Amino acid sequence: MTDNRNLFVALRAAFPQDLDGIAVETDSGLHYSWSDLERGTAMIANLLQSLGIEEGARIAVQVEKSVEAAMLYLATLRAGYVFLPLNTAYQKAEIEYFVGNAEPAVVVCTPGNFGWVSKIAFQAGTQHVFTLGDDRTGSLLERAAMQSDRQTPVAKGGDDLAAILYTSGTTGRSKGAMLTHGNLLSNAEVLKDYWGWKEGDVLIHALPIFHVHGLFVALHGALLNGSRILWFAKFDPKKVIERLPDATVFMGVPTLYVRMLAEPALTPQACRNMRLFISGSAPLLMETFSAWKERTGHTILERYGMSETIMLTSNPYFEAEGERRGGTVGFPLPGVSVRVRDDQGHDVPVGEIGNIQVKGPNVFKGYWRMPEKTKEEFTEDGWFKTGDVGRIDELRYVTIVGRSKDLIISGGYNVYPAEVEGYINELPGVAESALVGVPHPDFGEVGVAVVVPRPGAQLDAEQIIATLKGQLANFKIPKRCFVVEELPRNTMGKVQKNLLRDAHKALFA
């Protein structure tokens, strides 16, 4: 194989000439040089290779966020194996499923979970279980310390697997999305140009590293640019704002922006050296978009991607390419094609709502050991069905209006939750809302609104419904409304509508 597309090789080639410079600075005051990353990943890669595991073996990892955990990811690529990150919130039954499904050769867990995780792993036939703490402890590092700090990265083709990411599985079992070295590298290279990464950029990394946003988009972005990273083990709005003057790029989910807006220290002065604020993983409310602009003078760049495709679209960074529009996720990225089709598979007119389908070098290889499911999720002509519903306007801006599974069909009419939520969120005293469909004997399905008030506001559920009646067609009006303190969210800040549906499914039974 002449063309080595090993993602690690590309990232390593972007390290600065001076390997003694600081690559990562943690919130606990530790400094890692580029040389530390080079040597640390070599030692862990040598340890993995010394185990005699087969080519293409999976390395499953459920550990707290640490620089060493990121090194383990890079070492896995370097040694030519497949990285399988697992959400730290997963419990016993979930880990049993993932380990049984992926059959990893190696499992790495936090020291405190070794007892139950190792039992599951060994029962499933995993040969090696290591521990890795977030304080540089654990058997993985103890064993790696005995290895050489030199290692030749294993040659990989663009089509070789680099990672398997299990989708959050709001319907049915989680599916393992197979991402290749080519998928990840092509996307990182496109974003480097599209987001204007340049010399001297410094990234604040405050996201978890078991999913696309923190592990791939943020980490690859900084490494491919040879940029210093200010590393936060957990997001703390006060501490992040304190470090903004030392940084130029920040990536977050909408919740992080909301939490920073609640801090008086967030000022234009605090953001004086910042170049770019990026938001993704969940929809950014128009109100947050506007409030951020007003408070900091910066316009958040919203983008759209998923586990199966990494990044698909983005609002423009450079003014010459257009404005950053709140409520949209921008344009298809260079090399990525996006189309909107109706349920019969025909293109919908410009500006009309339909099913979003995509194609490009970033689109995954398929679902791990699910050939039928993979076939089902691609069209005859090779486009991936994202499961998202949205529209593309005449200027090519893409707007996501929800997941197709969240679509409510009431009395034969389509109700898009995002549209109704938009109206509810505009009402005085409303912080946010979610609309879900529940079974109904007459209409098949009806909408139920769950609304969160702003601090100190008193909301009347009946009054909310009455107000909407003057604004929307009758079939879109929620049949019931509930006022609650907060909406259930997953670790990425996405509202878990499946839990809301379950909670209210018997309302009209």
LUMNU-294083 format. One record per residue (C-alpha): x, z, y; chain; residue in one letter; residue number from 1. Coordinates in steps of 0.05 Angstrom, whole numbers. Layout:
{{X Z Y} "A" "A" NUM}
...
This chain:
{{0 0 0} "A" "M" 1}
{{34 -24 63} "A" "T" 2}
{{-18 -4 114} "A" "D" 3}
{{-19 72 114} "A" "N" 4}
{{-84 93 147} "A" "R" 5}
{{-75 167 131} "A" "N" 6}
{{-109 201 190} "A" "L" 7}
{{-55 255 191} "A" "F" 8}
{{-1 203 201} "A" "V" 9}
{{-37 176 263} "A" "A" 10}
{{-48 245 292} "A" "L" 11}
{{25 265 277} "A" "R" 12}
{{50 201 312} "A" "A" 13}
{{16 225 376} "A" "A" 14}
{{52 292 378} "A" "F" 15}
{{96 297 441} "A" "P" 16}
{{171 282 436} "A" "Q" 17}
{{186 355 450} "A" "D" 18}
{{160 392 389} "A" "L" 19}
{{178 459 420} "A" "D" 20}
{{123 453 473} "A" "G" 21}
{{59 493 465} "A" "I" 22}
{{6 457 423} "A" "A" 23}
{{-45 513 416} "A" "V" 24}
{{-55 577 455} "A" "E" 25}
{{-106 626 426} "A" "T" 26}
{{-153 674 460} "A" "D" 27}
{{-114 731 427} "A" "S" 28}
{{-50 710 461} "A" "G" 29}
{{-15 673 404} "A" "L" 30}
{{23 609 418} "A" "H" 31}
{{35 553 367} "A" "Y" 32}
{{85 498 382} "A" "S" 33}
{{79 426 357} "A" "W" 34}
{{136 443 310} "A" "S" 35}
{{94 501 282} "A" "D" 36}
{{37 452 267} "A" "L" 37}
{{86 403 235} "A" "E" 38}
{{119 455 192} "A" "R" 39}
{{56 496 176} "A" "G" 40}
{{17 435 152} "A" "T" 41}
{{77 412 110} "A" "A" 42}
{{81 480 75} "A" "M" 43}
{{7 483 60} "A" "I" 44}
{{7 410 37} "A" "A" 45}
{{66 425 -9} "A" "N" 46}
{{28 484 -38} "A" "L" 47}
{{-33 441 -52} "A" "L" 48}
{{10 387 -84} "A" "Q" 49}
{{46 439 -127} "A" "S" 50}
{{-20 457 -161} "A" "L" 51}
{{-20 392 -200} "A" "G" 52}
{{-92 375 -180} "A" "I" 53}
{{-118 303 -187} "A" "E" 54}
{{-117 251 -133} "A" "E" 55}
{{-180 254 -91} "A" "G" 56}
{{-191 327 -108} "A" "A" 57}
{{-237 366 -62} "A" "R" 58}
{{-212 427 -24} "A" "I" 59}
{{-274 470 -5} "A" "A" 60}
{{-263 517 53} "A" "V" 61}
{{-308 573 79} "A" "Q" 62}
{{-267 615 127} "A" "V" 63}
{{-272 642 198} "A" "E" 64}
{{-243 598 254} "A" "K" 65}
{{-168 603 262} "A" "S" 66}
{{-110 557 278} "A" "V" 67}
{{-88 566 206} "A" "E" 68}
{{-156 541 183} "A" "A" 69}
{{-145 478 225} "A" "A" 70}
{{-75 472 194} "A" "M" 71}
{{-107 475 125} "A" "L" 72}
{{-152 416 145} "A" "Y" 73}
{{-92 376 170} "A" "L" 74}
{{-51 395 108} "A" "A" 75}
{{-108 370 63} "A" "T" 76}
{{-106 302 97} "A" "L" 77}
{{-30 303 94} "A" "R" 78}
{{-30 316 19} "A" "A" 79}
{{-82 262 8} "A" "G" 80}
{{-139 307 -15} "A" "Y" 81}
{{-211 311 9} "A" "V" 82}
{{-231 367 58} "A" "F" 83}
{{-298 401 49} "A" "L" 84}
{{-314 450 105} "A" "P" 85}
{{-371 499 94} "A" "L" 86}
{{-411 535 146} "A" "N" 87}
{{-391 609 150} "A" "T" 88}
{{-465 629 150} "A" "A" 89}
{{-477 601 79} "A" "Y" 90}
{{-497 654 28} "A" "Q" 91}
{{-490 658 -48} "A" "K" 92}
{{-544 608 -70} "A" "A" 93}
{{-518 556 -21} "A" "E" 94}
{{-445 564 -41} "A" "I" 95}
{{-466 559 -114} "A" "E" 96}
{{-499 492 -98} "A" "Y" 97}
{{-441 463 -58} "A" "F" 98}
{{-388 485 -108} "A" "V" 99}
{{-430 459 -166} "A" "G" 100}
{{-443 393 -131} "A" "N" 101}
{{-374 378 -103} "A" "A" 102}
{{-333 409 -161} "A" "E" 103}
{{-274 426 -116} "A" "P" 104}
{{-206 437 -148} "A" "A" 105}
{{-190 489 -95} "A" "V" 106}
{{-235 538 -58} "A" "V" 107}
{{-210 577 2} "A" "V" 108}
{{-252 636 27} "A" "C" 109}
{{-246 696 73} "A" "T" 110}
{{-212 756 40} "A" "P" 111}
{{-276 797 45} "A" "G" 112}
{{-316 746 5} "A" "N" 113}
{{-264 735 -51} "A" "F" 114}
{{-303 777 -102} "A" "G" 115}
{{-367 736 -103} "A" "W" 116}
{{-339 669 -82} "A" "V" 117}
{{-285 668 -135} "A" "S" 118}
{{-336 686 -188} "A" "K" 119}
{{-380 626 -169} "A" "I" 120}
{{-318 580 -164} "A" "A" 121}
{{-288 600 -232} "A" "F" 122}
{{-356 594 -266} "A" "Q" 123}
{{-362 523 -238} "A" "A" 124}
{{-294 504 -265} "A" "G" 125}
{{-252 510 -201} "A" "T" 126}
{{-180 525 -220} "A" "Q" 127}
{{-154 555 -156} "A" "H" 128}
{{-184 604 -106} "A" "V" 129}
{{-145 627 -45} "A" "F" 130}
{{-162 672 14} "A" "T" 131}
{{-149 660 88} "A" "L" 132}
{{-165 711 141} "A" "G" 133}
{{-173 697 215} "A" "D" 134}
{{-113 744 228} "A" "D" 135}
{{-60 703 191} "A" "R" 136}
{{-70 741 126} "A" "T" 137}
{{-91 718 56} "A" "G" 138}
{{-62 690 -8} "A" "S" 139}
{{-61 618 19} "A" "L" 140}
{{-9 634 72} "A" "L" 141}
{{30 681 26} "A" "E" 142}
{{37 625 -26} "A" "R" 143}
{{50 571 27} "A" "A" 144}
{{107 612 57} "A" "A" 145}
{{148 599 -6} "A" "M" 146}
{{143 524 2} "A" "Q" 147}
{{190 475 38} "A" "S" 148}
{{171 458 110} "A" "D" 149}
{{185 384 97} "A" "R" 150}
{{134 338 66} "A" "Q" 151}
{{121 263 64} "A" "T" 152}
{{47 249 80} "A" "P" 153}
{{12 214 22} "A" "V" 154}
{{-4 141 38} "A" "A" 155}
{{-79 128 44} "A" "K" 156}
{{-121 66 56} "A" "G" 157}
{{-175 64 109} "A" "G" 158}
{{-228 66 55} "A" "D" 159}
{{-201 128 21} "A" "D" 160}
{{-242 192 27} "A" "L" 161}
{{-217 243 78} "A" "A" 162}
{{-275 292 81} "A" "A" 163}
{{-344 309 54} "A" "I" 164}
{{-392 341 103} "A" "L" 165}
{{-456 371 76} "A" "Y" 166}
{{-515 356 122} "A" "T" 167}
{{-555 416 143} "A" "S" 168}
{{-611 399 94} "A" "G" 169}
{{-675 415 133} "A" "T" 170}
{{-712 375 79} "A" "T" 171}
{{-692 382 6} "A" "G" 172}
{{-622 393 -18} "A" "R" 173}
{{-562 384 27} "A" "S" 174}
{{-527 317 19} "A" "K" 175}
{{-451 308 21} "A" "G" 176}
{{-434 254 71} "A" "A" 177}
{{-369 219 49} "A" "M" 178}
{{-324 203 109} "A" "L" 179}
{{-261 161 101} "A" "T" 180}
{{-194 161 137} "A" "H" 181}
{{-217 96 170} "A" "G" 182}
{{-283 125 193} "A" "N" 183}
{{-249 185 227} "A" "L" 184}
{{-190 148 256} "A" "L" 185}
{{-230 89 285} "A" "S" 186}
{{-278 138 319} "A" "N" 187}
{{-221 181 347} "A" "A" 188}
{{-186 120 375} "A" "E" 189}
{{-249 93 408} "A" "V" 190}
{{-265 161 441} "A" "L" 191}
{{-193 168 466} "A" "K" 192}
{{-204 106 510} "A" "D" 193}
{{-278 115 524} "A" "Y" 194}
{{-270 186 550} "A" "W" 195}
{{-207 171 589} "A" "G" 196}
{{-160 219 553} "A" "W" 197}
{{-95 221 592} "A" "K" 198}
{{-28 254 597} "A" "E" 199}
{{-32 327 618} "A" "G" 200}
{{-103 337 591} "A" "D" 201}
{{-117 407 564} "A" "V" 202}
{{-177 420 518} "A" "L" 203}
{{-217 484 514} "A" "I" 204}
{{-237 489 440} "A" "H" 205}
{{-295 539 434} "A" "A" 206}
{{-334 506 377} "A" "L" 207}
{{-337 523 303} "A" "P" 208}
{{-293 479 258} "A" "I" 209}
{{-339 468 199} "A" "F" 210}
{{-376 408 228} "A" "H" 211}
{{-364 341 263} "A" "V" 212}
{{-363 365 336} "A" "H" 213}
{{-309 419 331} "A" "G" 214}
{{-269 393 272} "A" "L" 215}
{{-267 319 287} "A" "F" 216}
{{-289 302 358} "A" "V" 217}
{{-254 360 393} "A" "A" 218}
{{-193 370 348} "A" "L" 219}
{{-177 297 336} "A" "H" 220}
{{-187 282 410} "A" "G" 221}
{{-134 332 432} "A" "A" 222}
{{-85 317 376} "A" "L" 223}
{{-89 242 384} "A" "L" 224}
{{-73 251 457} "A" "N" 225}
{{-17 302 444} "A" "G" 226}
{{-57 351 487} "A" "S" 227}
{{-51 427 491} "A" "R" 228}
{{-111 465 463} "A" "I" 229}
{{-138 531 491} "A" "L" 230}
{{-167 559 426} "A" "W" 231}
{{-226 608 424} "A" "F" 232}
{{-243 639 357} "A" "A" 233}
{{-313 652 384} "A" "K" 234}
{{-348 627 447} "A" "F" 235}
{{-349 679 502} "A" "D" 236}
{{-377 652 568} "A" "P" 237}
{{-337 699 613} "A" "K" 238}
{{-271 686 578} "A" "K" 239}
{{-282 610 576} "A" "V" 240}
{{-298 608 650} "A" "I" 241}
{{-235 648 663} "A" "E" 242}
{{-194 593 629} "A" "R" 243}
{{-229 533 661} "A" "L" 244}
{{-177 528 717} "A" "P" 245}
{{-123 518 663} "A" "D" 246}
{{-161 462 628} "A" "A" 247}
{{-187 391 640} "A" "T" 248}
{{-235 378 582} "A" "V" 249}
{{-291 421 551} "A" "F" 250}
{{-337 403 494} "A" "M" 251}
{{-398 445 480} "A" "G" 252}
{{-469 448 452} "A" "V" 253}
{{-526 458 503} "A" "P" 254}
{{-531 533 488} "A" "T" 255}
{{-459 543 512} "A" "L" 256}
{{-475 510 579} "A" "Y" 257}
{{-538 553 587} "A" "V" 258}
{{-497 616 573} "A" "R" 259}
{{-443 596 624} "A" "M" 260}
{{-496 581 677} "A" "L" 261}
{{-518 654 670} "A" "A" 262}
{{-449 676 694} "A" "E" 263}
{{-437 685 770} "A" "P" 264}
{{-363 666 759} "A" "A" 265}
{{-383 594 745} "A" "L" 266}
{{-367 559 811} "A" "T" 267}
{{-338 493 835} "A" "P" 268}
{{-273 531 846} "A" "Q" 269}
{{-271 553 773} "A" "A" 270}
{{-280 479 753} "A" "C" 271}
{{-231 451 804} "A" "R" 272}
{{-182 422 752} "A" "N" 273}
{{-235 401 702} "A" "M" 274}
{{-242 327 688} "A" "R" 275}
{{-297 325 637} "A" "L" 276}
{{-353 367 607} "A" "F" 277}
{{-383 338 543} "A" "I" 278}
{{-447 360 509} "A" "S" 279}
{{-476 343 440} "A" "G" 280}
{{-502 367 373} "A" "S" 281}
{{-571 383 402} "A" "A" 282}
{{-613 355 460} "A" "P" 283}
{{-591 378 530} "A" "L" 284}
{{-650 398 573} "A" "L" 285}
{{-656 360 638} "A" "M" 286}
{{-658 427 673} "A" "E" 287}
{{-590 447 645} "A" "T" 288}
{{-562 379 664} "A" "F" 289}
{{-586 387 736} "A" "S" 290}
{{-568 460 743} "A" "A" 291}
{{-496 447 719} "A" "W" 292}
{{-488 390 769} "A" "K" 293}
{{-513 434 825} "A" "E" 294}
{{-470 494 806} "A" "R" 295}
{{-404 460 790} "A" "T" 296}
{{-406 391 821} "A" "G" 297}
{{-394 362 751} "A" "H" 298}
{{-441 315 713} "A" "T" 299}
{{-444 333 639} "A" "I" 300}
{{-431 273 594} "A" "L" 301}
{{-481 274 537} "A" "E" 302}
{{-467 236 473} "A" "R" 303}
{{-498 226 404} "A" "Y" 304}
{{-472 228 334} "A" "G" 305}
{{-485 256 265} "A" "M" 306}
{{-448 280 203} "A" "S" 307}
{{-455 211 171} "A" "E" 308}
{{-429 171 229} "A" "T" 309}
{{-387 216 275} "A" "I" 310}
{{-400 191 347} "A" "M" 311}
{{-448 133 358} "A" "L" 312}
{{-464 131 432} "A" "T" 313}
{{-440 163 496} "A" "S" 314}
{{-456 164 569} "A" "N" 315}
{{-400 129 607} "A" "P" 316}
{{-339 167 631} "A" "Y" 317}
{{-316 114 681} "A" "F" 318}
{{-362 102 740} "A" "E" 319}
{{-351 27 736} "A" "A" 320}
{{-388 27 670} "A" "E" 321}
{{-451 60 697} "A" "G" 322}
{{-478 128 714} "A" "E" 323}
{{-485 188 668} "A" "R" 324}
{{-560 194 658} "A" "R" 325}
{{-591 261 641} "A" "G" 326}
{{-640 257 583} "A" "G" 327}
{{-603 198 552} "A" "T" 328}
{{-544 194 504} "A" "V" 329}
{{-514 133 539} "A" "G" 330}
{{-491 68 509} "A" "F" 331}
{{-469 48 439} "A" "P" 332}
{{-394 60 433} "A" "L" 333}
{{-347 -1 429} "A" "P" 334}
{{-351 -29 358} "A" "G" 335}
{{-416 8 343} "A" "V" 336}
{{-482 -29 338} "A" "S" 337}
{{-549 6 349} "A" "V" 338}
{{-618 -24 339} "A" "R" 339}
{{-689 4 342} "A" "V" 340}
{{-740 -19 290} "A" "R" 341}
{{-812 -4 272} "A" "D" 342}
{{-834 22 204} "A" "D" 343}
{{-842 -49 178} "A" "Q" 344}
{{-769 -65 195} "A" "G" 345}
{{-781 -108 257} "A" "H" 346}
{{-744 -99 322} "A" "D" 347}
{{-787 -64 374} "A" "V" 348}
{{-791 -90 446} "A" "P" 349}
{{-741 -63 498} "A" "V" 350}
{{-761 7 519} "A" "G" 351}
{{-808 18 460} "A" "E" 352}
{{-799 76 412} "A" "I" 353}
{{-777 63 340} "A" "G" 354}
{{-729 82 285} "A" "N" 355}
{{-655 82 304} "A" "I" 356}
{{-608 44 257} "A" "Q" 357}
{{-533 37 265} "A" "V" 358}
{{-473 -1 240} "A" "K" 359}
{{-398 5 252} "A" "G" 360}
{{-329 25 225} "A" "P" 361}
{{-349 98 237} "A" "N" 362}
{{-409 97 189} "A" "V" 363}
{{-397 136 125} "A" "F" 364}
{{-387 111 54} "A" "K" 365}
{{-450 142 26} "A" "G" 366}
{{-474 209 -2} "A" "Y" 367}
{{-431 244 -54} "A" "W" 368}
{{-457 230 -123} "A" "R" 369}
{{-524 205 -97} "A" "M" 370}
{{-523 129 -105} "A" "P" 371}
{{-599 123 -103} "A" "E" 372}
{{-605 165 -39} "A" "K" 373}
{{-548 125 -8} "A" "T" 374}
{{-583 59 -24} "A" "K" 375}
{{-648 86 5} "A" "E" 376}
{{-615 105 71} "A" "E" 377}
{{-586 35 84} "A" "F" 378}
{{-625 -28 100} "A" "T" 379}
{{-619 -92 60} "A" "E" 380}
{{-572 -119 113} "A" "D" 381}
{{-527 -58 113} "A" "G" 382}
{{-551 -16 172} "A" "W" 383}
{{-555 60 165} "A" "F" 384}
{{-622 91 179} "A" "K" 385}
{{-606 152 222} "A" "T" 386}
{{-674 185 214} "A" "G" 387}
{{-676 192 290} "A" "D" 388}
{{-730 162 332} "A" "V" 389}
{{-714 134 401} "A" "G" 390}
{{-712 75 449} "A" "R" 391}
{{-662 30 485} "A" "I" 392}
{{-679 10 556} "A" "D" 393}
{{-662 -55 592} "A" "E" 394}
{{-595 -26 616} "A" "L" 395}
{{-577 -8 543} "A" "R" 396}
{{-584 68 553} "A" "Y" 397}
{{-605 101 487} "A" "V" 398}
{{-655 158 489} "A" "T" 399}
{{-669 201 428} "A" "I" 400}
{{-740 227 424} "A" "V" 401}
{{-734 266 359} "A" "G" 402}
{{-725 263 284} "A" "R" 403}
{{-772 217 246} "A" "S" 404}
{{-789 277 201} "A" "K" 405}
{{-811 315 263} "A" "D" 406}
{{-860 260 282} "A" "L" 407}
{{-932 286 280} "A" "I" 408}
{{-986 237 257} "A" "I" 409}
{{-1051 266 283} "A" "S" 410}
{{-1115 230 267} "A" "G" 411}
{{-1075 166 255} "A" "G" 412}
{{-1038 171 323} "A" "Y" 413}
{{-963 182 330} "A" "N" 414}
{{-944 244 370} "A" "V" 415}
{{-871 249 390} "A" "Y" 416}
{{-854 323 399} "A" "P" 417}
{{-800 310 451} "A" "A" 418}
{{-850 278 498} "A" "E" 419}
{{-898 337 495} "A" "V" 420}
{{-841 388 499} "A" "E" 421}
{{-818 352 562} "A" "G" 422}
{{-885 366 596} "A" "Y" 423}
{{-887 439 572} "A" "I" 424}
{{-816 451 596} "A" "N" 425}
{{-836 429 666} "A" "E" 426}
{{-889 483 672} "A" "L" 427}
{{-873 544 716} "A" "P" 428}
{{-843 602 678} "A" "G" 429}
{{-825 562 616} "A" "V" 430}
{{-752 566 591} "A" "A" 431}
{{-760 519 531} "A" "E" 432}
{{-809 498 477} "A" "S" 433}
{{-816 466 409} "A" "A" 434}
{{-875 427 381} "A" "L" 435}
{{-885 423 306} "A" "V" 436}
{{-937 390 262} "A" "G" 437}
{{-978 432 214} "A" "V" 438}
{{-1032 410 163} "A" "P" 439}
{{-1103 404 189} "A" "H" 440}
{{-1167 389 149} "A" "P" 441}
{{-1196 339 199} "A" "D" 442}
{{-1136 306 231} "A" "F" 443}
{{-1086 309 174} "A" "G" 444}
{{-1036 341 221} "A" "E" 445}
{{-1038 373 290} "A" "V" 446}
{{-986 399 339} "A" "G" 447}
{{-971 472 348} "A" "V" 448}
{{-930 492 410} "A" "A" 449}
{{-881 550 408} "A" "V" 450}
{{-859 568 479} "A" "V" 451}
{{-805 614 506} "A" "V" 452}
{{-816 644 576} "A" "P" 453}
{{-762 651 629} "A" "R" 454}
{{-737 723 640} "A" "P" 455}
{{-791 762 676} "A" "G" 456}
{{-844 708 670} "A" "A" 457}
{{-913 721 639} "A" "Q" 458}
{{-942 661 602} "A" "L" 459}
{{-1013 650 580} "A" "D" 460}
{{-1017 607 517} "A" "A" 461}
{{-1088 583 531} "A" "E" 462}
{{-1070 564 603} "A" "Q" 463}
{{-1011 522 578} "A" "I" 464}
{{-1058 481 534} "A" "I" 465}
{{-1109 475 591} "A" "A" 466}
{{-1055 449 639} "A" "T" 467}
{{-1031 397 588} "A" "L" 468}
{{-1102 370 581} "A" "K" 469}
{{-1096 343 652} "A" "G" 470}
{{-1031 308 636} "A" "Q" 471}
{{-1033 279 566} "A" "L" 472}
{{-1079 241 519} "A" "A" 473}
{{-1122 287 478} "A" "N" 474}
{{-1089 271 411} "A" "F" 475}
{{-1022 296 439} "A" "K" 476}
{{-1049 364 461} "A" "I" 477}
{{-1025 421 416} "A" "P" 478}
{{-1084 454 380} "A" "K" 479}
{{-1051 522 386} "A" "R" 480}
{{-996 553 429} "A" "C" 481}
{{-953 615 416} "A" "F" 482}
{{-908 650 465} "A" "V" 483}
{{-845 679 432} "A" "V" 484}
{{-780 711 455} "A" "E" 485}
{{-734 658 424} "A" "E" 486}
{{-733 596 380} "A" "L" 487}
{{-696 598 313} "A" "P" 488}
{{-631 559 317} "A" "R" 489}
{{-575 539 269} "A" "N" 490}
{{-502 550 286} "A" "T" 491}
{{-499 484 325} "A" "M" 492}
{{-556 506 370} "A" "G" 493}
{{-607 458 339} "A" "K" 494}
{{-677 487 336} "A" "V" 495}
{{-698 497 264} "A" "Q" 496}
{{-766 465 265} "A" "K" 497}
{{-773 472 190} "A" "N" 498}
{{-777 548 199} "A" "L" 499}
{{-830 541 253} "A" "L" 500}
{{-870 493 209} "A" "R" 501}
{{-867 543 151} "A" "D" 502}
{{-888 600 196} "A" "A" 503}
{{-951 564 220} "A" "H" 504}
{{-969 519 162} "A" "K" 505}
{{-1030 560 141} "A" "A" 506}
{{-1061 563 211} "A" "L" 507}
{{-1117 514 196} "A" "F" 508}
{{-1119 520 120} "A" "A" 509}
